Amino acid sequence: EDEIPASKKLIRLLEEIDCDIEIAGILPSVEKDG
């Protein structure tokens, strides 16, 4: 039972990192263009 929340936590972490990468990738380019 403990393995399921662990993998869900991992997936959540990966999604958050994905969002951070997208934001980090978008913001600098917006700043440079602006």
Helices and strands as residue ranges (DSSP letters): H 3-33
